[in-house]
Amino acid sequence: MKNPLVIEQELLEFVSQNADYTGEMDKTVDLIDESILDSLLVTDLALFIESSYGVTLGVGDISPGKMRSVERIAQLVCTKLEKAAKAA
C-alpha cells in the first residue's frame, strides 16, 4: 500500500493545481468552507482518485464529511486501499 503521506501530497497537488483558489493550501484547509470544491472539481477529484489508486468511490464517499479536507480524503483513500488489500 502507498504511504499515506504520499497520498496526501498527491491529492494536495491535484487540488492545488485544479482549484480556482489563491489562498494558502495545506492538507487541513476546509475545502467546502473555503469554496474550493465545486461540482466539477469533485468529479475530477473522484476520477483522479479512482485512476491513481484503483479504488472505487461510491455515492456515500462523495459527501461533505469525507471530502472536507485533503487530509480526510487521503484517509478515505487509505481505508479503501486497506480494505482492498485484506480482500485480496
A tleap script that builds the chain and sets N, CA, C and O, in Angstrom:
source leaprc.protein.ff14SB
mol = sequence {
  NMET LYS ASN PRO LEU VAL ILE GLU GLN GLU
  LEU LEU GLU PHE VAL SER GLN ASN ALA ASP
  TYR THR GLY GLU MET ASP LYS THR VAL ASP
  LEU ILE ASP GLU SER ILE LEU ASP SER LEU
  LEU VAL THR ASP LEU ALA LEU PHE ILE GLU
  SER SER TYR GLY VAL THR LEU GLY VAL GLY
  ASP ILE SER PRO GLY LYS MET ARG SER VAL
  GLU ARG ILE ALA GLN LEU VAL CYS THR LYS
  LEU GLU LYS ALA ALA LYS ALA CALA
}
set mol.1.N position { 0.834 -1.181 0.000 }
set mol.1.CA position { 0.000 0.000 0.000 }
set mol.1.C position { 0.882 1.250 0.000 }
set mol.1.O position { 1.959 1.276 0.596 }
set mol.2.N position { 0.406 2.251 -0.667 }
set mol.2.CA position { 1.131 3.515 -0.760 }
set mol.2.C position { 1.152 4.225 0.594 }
set mol.2.O position { 0.202 4.122 1.371 }
set mol.3.N position { 2.220 4.931 0.865 }
set mol.3.CA position { 2.378 5.684 2.094 }
set mol.3.C position { 1.290 6.765 2.184 }
set mol.3.O position { 1.107 7.528 1.235 }
set mol.4.N position { 0.559 6.840 3.324 }
set mol.4.CA position { -0.496 7.856 3.469 }
set mol.4.C position { -0.007 9.291 3.269 }
set mol.4.O position { -0.748 10.128 2.754 }
set mol.5.N position { 1.215 9.580 3.666 }
set mol.5.CA position { 1.744 10.940 3.469 }
set mol.5.C position { 1.943 11.247 1.992 }
set mol.5.O position { 1.755 12.384 1.559 }
set mol.6.N position { 2.324 10.234 1.218 }
set mol.6.CA position { 2.475 10.412 -0.228 }
set mol.6.C position { 1.106 10.657 -0.854 }
set mol.6.O position { 0.959 11.509 -1.730 }
set mol.7.N position { 0.115 9.911 -0.403 }
set mol.7.CA position { -1.242 10.097 -0.920 }
set mol.7.C position { -1.724 11.513 -0.609 }
set mol.7.O position { -2.282 12.183 -1.478 }
set mol.8.N position { -1.511 11.972 0.630 }
set mol.8.CA position { -1.895 13.345 0.980 }
set mol.8.C position { -1.228 14.353 0.063 }
set mol.8.O position { -1.877 15.280 -0.423 }
set mol.9.N position { 0.059 14.180 -0.175 }
set mol.9.CA position { 0.803 15.124 -1.013 }
set mol.9.C position { 0.278 15.113 -2.450 }
set mol.9.O position { 0.115 16.172 -3.057 }
set mol.10.N position { 0.015 13.932 -2.991 }
set mol.10.CA position { -0.503 13.836 -4.364 }
set mol.10.C position { -1.878 14.488 -4.474 }
set mol.10.O position { -2.156 15.195 -5.443 }
set mol.11.N position { -2.730 14.252 -3.491 }
set mol.11.CA position { -4.062 14.858 -3.504 }
set mol.11.C position { -3.974 16.378 -3.345 }
set mol.11.O position { -4.699 17.121 -4.007 }
set mol.12.N position { -3.093 16.826 -2.474 }
set mol.12.CA position { -2.904 18.258 -2.276 }
set mol.12.C position { -2.430 18.931 -3.563 }
set mol.12.O position { -2.908 20.008 -3.920 }
set mol.13.N position { -1.497 18.297 -4.249 }
set mol.13.CA position { -1.020 18.834 -5.528 }
set mol.13.C position { -2.140 18.887 -6.550 }
set mol.13.O position { -2.279 19.877 -7.268 }
set mol.14.N position { -2.948 17.822 -6.623 }
set mol.14.CA position { -4.049 17.796 -7.584 }
set mol.14.C position { -5.035 18.922 -7.300 }
set mol.14.O position { -5.415 19.660 -8.209 }
set mol.15.N position { -5.449 19.057 -6.049 }
set mol.15.CA position { -6.418 20.105 -5.704 }
set mol.15.C position { -5.815 21.480 -5.951 }
set mol.15.O position { -6.478 22.353 -6.511 }
set mol.16.N position { -4.578 21.682 -5.543 }
set mol.16.CA position { -3.923 22.985 -5.733 }
set mol.16.C position { -3.835 23.366 -7.203 }
set mol.16.O position { -4.038 24.527 -7.558 }
set mol.17.N position { -3.536 22.401 -8.053 }
set mol.17.CA position { -3.377 22.677 -9.483 }
set mol.17.C position { -4.709 22.878 -10.196 }
set mol.17.O position { -4.763 23.549 -11.227 }
set mol.18.N position { -5.781 22.306 -9.659 }
set mol.18.CA position { -7.053 22.326 -10.368 }
set mol.18.C position { -8.107 23.246 -9.764 }
set mol.18.O position { -9.147 23.484 -10.380 }
set mol.19.N position { -7.851 23.760 -8.577 }
set mol.19.CA position { -8.831 24.638 -7.927 }
set mol.19.C position { -8.557 26.092 -8.272 }
set mol.19.O position { -7.416 26.495 -8.500 }
set mol.20.N position { -9.619 26.857 -8.304 }
set mol.20.CA position { -9.503 28.300 -8.507 }
set mol.20.C position { -9.433 28.936 -7.113 }
set mol.20.O position { -10.406 29.514 -6.627 }
set mol.21.N position { -8.258 28.815 -6.487 }
set mol.21.CA position { -8.075 29.262 -5.100 }
set mol.21.C position { -6.699 29.887 -4.976 }
set mol.21.O position { -5.701 29.294 -5.385 }
set mol.22.N position { -6.648 31.067 -4.420 }
set mol.22.CA position { -5.367 31.777 -4.317 }
set mol.22.C position { -4.808 31.800 -2.906 }
set mol.22.O position { -3.702 32.297 -2.694 }
set mol.23.N position { -5.547 31.271 -1.936 }
set mol.23.CA position { -5.074 31.266 -0.554 }
set mol.23.C position { -4.045 30.177 -0.312 }
set mol.23.O position { -3.705 29.401 -1.205 }
set mol.24.N position { -3.557 30.141 0.925 }
set mol.24.CA position { -2.613 29.095 1.335 }
set mol.24.C position { -3.343 27.763 1.361 }
set mol.24.O position { -4.454 27.662 1.882 }
set mol.25.N position { -2.719 26.757 0.803 }
set mol.25.CA position { -3.344 25.438 0.754 }
set mol.25.C position { -2.475 24.458 1.528 }
set mol.25.O position { -1.273 24.341 1.287 }
set mol.26.N position { -3.107 23.759 2.462 }
set mol.26.CA position { -2.441 22.646 3.116 }
set mol.26.C position { -3.474 21.546 3.316 }
set mol.26.O position { -4.633 21.707 2.935 }
set mol.27.N position { -3.067 20.447 3.901 }
set mol.27.CA position { -3.943 19.276 3.980 }
set mol.27.C position { -5.153 19.477 4.879 }
set mol.27.O position { -6.105 18.700 4.804 }
set mol.28.N position { -5.141 20.507 5.734 }
set mol.28.CA position { -6.247 20.718 6.660 }
set mol.28.C position { -7.201 21.832 6.244 }
set mol.28.O position { -8.202 22.060 6.923 }
set mol.29.N position { -6.921 22.524 5.155 }
set mol.29.CA position { -7.813 23.598 4.689 }
set mol.29.C position { -9.194 23.006 4.416 }
set mol.29.O position { -9.320 21.959 3.781 }
set mol.30.N position { -10.218 23.687 4.900 }
set mol.30.CA position { -11.592 23.230 4.695 }
set mol.30.C position { -12.000 23.534 3.253 }
set mol.30.O position { -12.265 24.682 2.898 }
set mol.31.N position { -12.043 22.504 2.446 }
set mol.31.CA position { -12.307 22.657 1.012 }
set mol.31.C position { -13.724 23.130 0.732 }
set mol.31.O position { -13.995 23.701 -0.324 }
set mol.32.N position { -14.624 22.893 1.672 }
set mol.32.CA position { -16.014 23.303 1.484 }
set mol.32.C position { -16.222 24.736 1.974 }
set mol.32.O position { -16.752 25.574 1.244 }
set mol.33.N position { -15.807 25.013 3.199 }
set mol.33.CA position { -15.984 26.370 3.734 }
set mol.33.C position { -15.236 27.422 2.918 }
set mol.33.O position { -15.682 28.564 2.812 }
set mol.34.N position { -14.107 27.036 2.345 }
set mol.34.CA position { -13.324 27.972 1.529 }
set mol.34.C position { -13.795 28.005 0.067 }
set mol.34.O position { -13.200 28.688 -0.766 }
set mol.35.N position { -14.863 27.265 -0.234 }
set mol.35.CA position { -15.440 27.189 -1.591 }
set mol.35.C position { -14.411 26.738 -2.629 }
set mol.35.O position { -14.412 27.218 -3.763 }
set mol.36.N position { -13.546 25.825 -2.238 }
set mol.36.CA position { -12.531 25.294 -3.149 }
set mol.36.C position { -13.124 24.185 -4.002 }
set mol.36.O position { -12.866 24.112 -5.203 }
set mol.37.N position { -13.918 23.326 -3.381 }
set mol.37.CA position { -14.538 22.224 -4.120 }
set mol.37.C position { -15.851 22.681 -4.733 }
set mol.37.O position { -16.761 23.113 -4.026 }
set mol.38.N position { -15.941 22.584 -6.045 }
set mol.38.CA position { -17.215 22.762 -6.720 }
set mol.38.C position { -17.559 21.420 -7.367 }
set mol.38.O position { -16.769 20.478 -7.292 }
set mol.39.N position { -18.703 21.327 -7.985 }
set mol.39.CA position { -19.147 20.035 -8.507 }
set mol.39.C position { -18.193 19.479 -9.563 }
set mol.39.O position { -17.977 18.269 -9.622 }
set mol.40.N position { -17.630 20.335 -10.382 }
set mol.40.CA position { -16.697 19.872 -11.413 }
set mol.40.C position { -15.411 19.343 -10.787 }
set mol.40.O position { -14.908 18.297 -11.196 }
set mol.41.N position { -14.878 20.056 -9.800 }
set mol.41.CA position { -13.647 19.607 -9.155 }
set mol.41.C position { -13.885 18.324 -8.368 }
set mol.41.O position { -13.002 17.468 -8.313 }
set mol.42.N position { -15.057 18.171 -7.760 }
set mol.42.CA position { -15.373 16.923 -7.053 }
set mol.42.C position { -15.342 15.760 -8.043 }
set mol.42.O position { -14.788 14.701 -7.745 }
set mol.43.N position { -15.932 15.958 -9.208 }
set mol.43.CA position { -15.940 14.913 -10.240 }
set mol.43.C position { -14.523 14.608 -10.710 }
set mol.43.O position { -14.138 13.443 -10.807 }
set mol.44.N position { -13.755 15.636 -10.998 }
set mol.44.CA position { -12.371 15.445 -11.432 }
set mol.44.C position { -11.537 14.753 -10.353 }
set mol.44.O position { -10.724 13.879 -10.653 }
set mol.45.N position { -11.743 15.145 -9.110 }
set mol.45.CA position { -11.013 14.552 -7.995 }
set mol.45.C position { -11.377 13.080 -7.831 }
set mol.45.O position { -10.501 12.246 -7.601 }
set mol.46.N position { -12.658 12.757 -7.948 }
set mol.46.CA position { -13.084 11.355 -7.849 }
set mol.46.C position { -12.453 10.520 -8.964 }
set mol.46.O position { -11.990 9.406 -8.718 }
set mol.47.N position { -12.435 11.041 -10.159 }
set mol.47.CA position { -11.812 10.323 -11.281 }
set mol.47.C position { -10.310 10.175 -11.067 }
set mol.47.O position { -9.741 9.128 -11.375 }
set mol.48.N position { -9.666 11.214 -10.545 }
set mol.48.CA position { -8.238 11.146 -10.231 }
set mol.48.C position { -7.966 10.055 -9.199 }
set mol.48.O position { -7.042 9.257 -9.360 }
set mol.49.N position { -8.763 10.024 -8.157 }
set mol.49.CA position { -8.592 9.021 -7.102 }
set mol.49.C position { -8.775 7.615 -7.664 }
set mol.49.O position { -7.965 6.726 -7.400 }
set mol.50.N position { -9.825 7.419 -8.428 }
set mol.50.CA position { -10.092 6.093 -8.975 }
set mol.50.C position { -8.999 5.641 -9.926 }
set mol.50.O position { -8.603 4.475 -9.905 }
set mol.51.N position { -8.509 6.542 -10.755 }
set mol.51.CA position { -7.473 6.145 -11.718 }
set mol.51.C position { -6.091 6.039 -11.078 }
set mol.51.O position { -5.281 5.211 -11.496 }
set mol.52.N position { -5.817 6.849 -10.091 }
set mol.52.CA position { -4.488 6.842 -9.468 }
set mol.52.C position { -4.304 5.731 -8.448 }
set mol.52.O position { -3.213 5.176 -8.318 }
set mol.53.N position { -5.368 5.405 -7.724 }
set mol.53.CA position { -5.228 4.461 -6.615 }
set mol.53.C position { -6.006 3.163 -6.813 }
set mol.53.O position { -5.904 2.248 -5.996 }
set mol.54.N position { -6.784 3.078 -7.897 }
set mol.54.CA position { -7.504 1.850 -8.199 }
set mol.54.C position { -8.622 1.533 -7.227 }
set mol.54.O position { -8.967 0.367 -7.033 }
set mol.55.N position { -9.191 2.562 -6.614 }
set mol.55.CA position { -10.321 2.363 -5.715 }
set mol.55.C position { -11.565 2.970 -6.350 }
set mol.55.O position { -11.479 3.886 -7.168 }
set mol.56.N position { -12.709 2.449 -5.963 }
set mol.56.CA position { -13.976 2.964 -6.463 }
set mol.56.C position { -14.652 3.753 -5.363 }
set mol.56.O position { -14.789 3.282 -4.234 }
set mol.57.N position { -15.073 4.957 -5.705 }
set mol.57.CA position { -15.798 5.788 -4.755 }
set mol.57.C position { -17.286 5.639 -5.001 }
set mol.57.O position { -17.760 5.794 -6.127 }
set mol.58.N position { -18.014 5.338 -3.948 }
set mol.58.CA position { -19.463 5.243 -4.039 }
set mol.58.C position { -20.100 6.587 -3.751 }
set mol.58.O position { -19.421 7.551 -3.398 }
set mol.59.N position { -21.402 6.636 -3.906 }
set mol.59.CA position { -22.134 7.875 -3.661 }
set mol.59.C position { -21.916 8.352 -2.226 }
set mol.59.O position { -21.772 9.552 -1.993 }
set mol.60.N position { -21.891 7.437 -1.269 }
set mol.60.CA position { -21.689 7.800 0.128 }
set mol.60.C position { -20.304 8.339 0.425 }
set mol.60.O position { -20.100 9.023 1.428 }
set mol.61.N position { -19.350 8.033 -0.445 }
set mol.61.CA position { -17.984 8.527 -0.248 }
set mol.61.C position { -17.840 9.987 -0.646 }
set mol.61.O position { -16.972 10.698 -0.140 }
set mol.62.N position { -18.689 10.420 -1.546 }
set mol.62.CA position { -18.605 11.801 -2.029 }
set mol.62.C position { -19.597 12.624 -1.212 }
set mol.62.O position { -20.683 12.984 -1.668 }
set mol.63.N position { -19.171 12.903 0.014 }
set mol.63.CA position { -20.014 13.642 0.952 }
set mol.63.C position { -19.174 14.715 1.632 }
set mol.63.O position { -17.949 14.604 1.691 }
set mol.64.N position { -19.832 15.759 2.148 }
set mol.64.CA position { -19.070 16.824 2.811 }
set mol.64.C position { -18.179 16.317 3.941 }
set mol.64.O position { -17.069 16.820 4.117 }
set mol.65.N position { -18.634 15.349 4.694 }
set mol.65.CA position { -17.834 14.836 5.795 }
set mol.65.C position { -16.551 14.172 5.349 }
set mol.65.O position { -15.524 14.289 6.017 }
set mol.66.N position { -16.600 13.476 4.231 }
set mol.66.CA position { -15.434 12.743 3.747 }
set mol.66.C position { -14.569 13.552 2.786 }
set mol.66.O position { -13.417 13.195 2.537 }
set mol.67.N position { -15.112 14.630 2.248 }
set mol.67.CA position { -14.386 15.434 1.261 }
set mol.67.C position { -14.052 16.831 1.790 }
set mol.67.O position { -13.744 17.729 1.007 }
set mol.68.N position { -14.110 17.021 3.100 }
set mol.68.CA position { -13.937 18.345 3.693 }
set mol.68.C position { -12.516 18.871 3.584 }
set mol.68.O position { -12.313 20.078 3.455 }
set mol.69.N position { -11.526 17.979 3.634 }
set mol.69.CA position { -10.127 18.406 3.549 }
set mol.69.C position { -9.326 17.341 2.815 }
set mol.69.O position { -9.767 16.201 2.676 }
set mol.70.N position { -8.161 17.722 2.353 }
set mol.70.CA position { -7.268 16.758 1.703 }
set mol.70.C position { -6.923 15.644 2.692 }
set mol.70.O position { -6.825 14.477 2.314 }
set mol.71.N position { -6.743 16.009 3.935 }
set mol.71.CA position { -6.434 15.024 4.966 }
set mol.71.C position { -7.533 13.965 5.074 }
set mol.71.O position { -7.239 12.772 5.145 }
set mol.72.N position { -8.787 14.392 5.088 }
set mol.72.CA position { -9.910 13.443 5.166 }
set mol.72.C position { -10.036 12.617 3.894 }
set mol.72.O position { -10.341 11.426 3.955 }
set mol.73.N position { -9.806 13.231 2.762 }
set mol.73.CA position { -9.876 12.487 1.503 }
set mol.73.C position { -8.790 11.415 1.476 }
set mol.73.O position { -9.038 10.291 1.041 }
set mol.74.N position { -7.592 11.757 1.937 }
set mol.74.CA position { -6.498 10.784 1.997 }
set mol.74.C position { -6.844 9.638 2.942 }
set mol.74.O position { -6.519 8.485 2.657 }
set mol.75.N position { -7.499 9.940 4.064 }
set mol.75.CA position { -7.924 8.891 4.990 }
set mol.75.C position { -8.918 7.959 4.313 }
set mol.75.O position { -8.852 6.742 4.490 }
set mol.76.N position { -9.833 8.521 3.542 }
set mol.76.CA position { -10.806 7.718 2.800 }
set mol.76.C position { -10.098 6.782 1.824 }
set mol.76.O position { -10.408 5.592 1.759 }
set mol.77.N position { -9.147 7.327 1.068 }
set mol.77.CA position { -8.404 6.520 0.095 }
set mol.77.C position { -7.641 5.410 0.813 }
set mol.77.O position { -7.659 4.263 0.366 }
set mol.78.N position { -6.983 5.728 1.900 }
set mol.78.CA position { -6.210 4.725 2.645 }
set mol.78.C position { -7.112 3.622 3.188 }
set mol.78.O position { -6.750 2.447 3.139 }
set mol.79.N position { -8.280 3.989 3.703 }
set mol.79.CA position { -9.237 2.996 4.203 }
set mol.79.C position { -9.671 2.060 3.089 }
set mol.79.O position { -9.747 0.847 3.285 }
set mol.80.N position { -9.955 2.615 1.927 }
set mol.80.CA position { -10.368 1.785 0.787 }
set mol.80.C position { -9.222 0.882 0.323 }
set mol.80.O position { -9.451 -0.276 -0.028 }
set mol.81.N position { -8.005 1.398 0.319 }
set mol.81.CA position { -6.848 0.585 -0.071 }
set mol.81.C position { -6.620 -0.556 0.924 }
set mol.81.O position { -6.292 -1.673 0.524 }
set mol.82.N position { -6.793 -0.277 2.207 }
set mol.82.CA position { -6.617 -1.305 3.233 }
set mol.82.C position { -7.669 -2.400 3.080 }
set mol.82.O position { -7.348 -3.585 3.170 }
set mol.83.N position { -8.918 -2.011 2.850 }
set mol.83.CA position { -9.999 -2.988 2.646 }
set mol.83.C position { -9.723 -3.852 1.415 }
set mol.83.O position { -9.943 -5.063 1.438 }
set mol.84.N position { -9.246 -3.231 0.356 }
set mol.84.CA position { -8.951 -3.970 -0.870 }
set mol.84.C position { -7.809 -4.956 -0.637 }
set mol.84.O position { -7.840 -6.077 -1.146 }
set mol.85.N position { -6.797 -4.541 0.134 }
set mol.85.CA position { -5.659 -5.416 0.407 }
set mol.85.C position { -6.075 -6.611 1.250 }
set mol.85.O position { -5.577 -7.717 1.039 }
set mol.86.N position { -6.981 -6.406 2.202 }
set mol.86.CA position { -7.467 -7.502 3.047 }
set mol.86.C position { -8.325 -8.480 2.252 }
set mol.86.O position { -8.317 -9.684 2.508 }
set mol.87.N position { -9.068 -7.940 1.278 }
set mol.87.CA position { -9.944 -8.782 0.466 }
set mol.87.C position { -9.169 -9.624 -0.542 }
set mol.87.O position { -9.667 -10.645 -1.016 }
set mol.88.N position { -7.955 -9.197 -0.869 }
set mol.88.CA position { -7.174 -9.892 -1.902 }
set mol.88.C position { -6.522 -11.147 -1.367 }
set mol.88.O position { -5.830 -11.847 -2.107 }
savepdb mol mol.pdb
quit
